Structure formats: structure tokens, C-alpha cells
Amino acid sequence: MTERWLGVHVSGDAVTIVCAEVGKTGPITILADETWKLQGGDRAKAFRTMYTRLADYATEQKIGQVVIKESAISLGGMKKAHLQAAELRGVAICALASACDVKQVAKAAISRNFGERKADEYIKDDSFWKDNLTGAPMRSGSREAAMLILASR
């Protein structure tokens, strides 16, 4: 039996979502791969719009599980863009939690608990993706969101 999952990666002023049918084993089937930019102008209103879009999407697509990349410490120092991405991540978590279960996963946890390689090595490996995905084409920039799904099932 499969379930519909959403892998979510937030960066700067955008949310990347990968929607997939997920079974207990085998490849996942990509249904959608999209990046939604935060509107310009009033940030609070843009957050409200993104909240509604994410909550509606999760409800309409009957998402059973969301896996979102957790905030991480920046070795290069904390900059405003890092804090703004964290704000948007909070909006995404709240919106999606209003419709389904949400799990936050650190990239470092994927490296420790999934397979024998670091997460970034899997993300760069084209043959890994050919073996683990079916369905709609997925952009290479969305691999991190899909990796969250693969590592969490």
C-alpha cells in the first residue's frame, strides 16, 4: 500500500515541494516537483498567502506525511537571509501541520542513518536517483526534498 508524502525544502524566499507516492520499499513515484516563491511586498501578507497555499495543497492532495528539512547551524555565521528562511520554514511547518503529520529531519541525521554515504553524496549521484525514482521528471535541484522522503520511510 502506498501513501502520498511531501518532501519540503525551504531556502531564502522559496519553498520547494516534491510530492510522491511512497511504499515501504522500492522506488518512490514522483507526482509533482515545484518551487513556490514568496510574494514581494509586505512579508506578513506573503507569509499568509504561502500558509494558505501549503495548507490547501496538503489537504487537496491528501498528503499523509510531510518531511521538511530542519534548520541547521551555518558555519559561515548567521546572516539575515538565514533568519528569513527560518521564518518561512516556520510558516511552512505550521501550514502543513494544519493538514497532516509533519516530521522535521536534519540533513546530518540523513548522513548518519541512511545508507553508508553522506546525504550530499546521494544527492549528487545520478544513478542513485534513476534507481529510486519513477513517475514525473524531477529537477536535480529538488533532490534534497526527495531525499528527505527516501530517508524517512
Secondary structure, DSSP 4 states (H G I P E B T S, - for coil): --EEEEEEEEETTEEEEEEEEE-SSS-EEEEEEEEEEPPSS-HHHHHHHHHHHHHHHHHHTT--EEEEEPP---TT---HHHHHHHHHHHHHHHHHHTTSEEEEE-HHHHHHHSSSS-HHHHHH-HHHHHHHEEES---GGGHHHHHHHHHH-
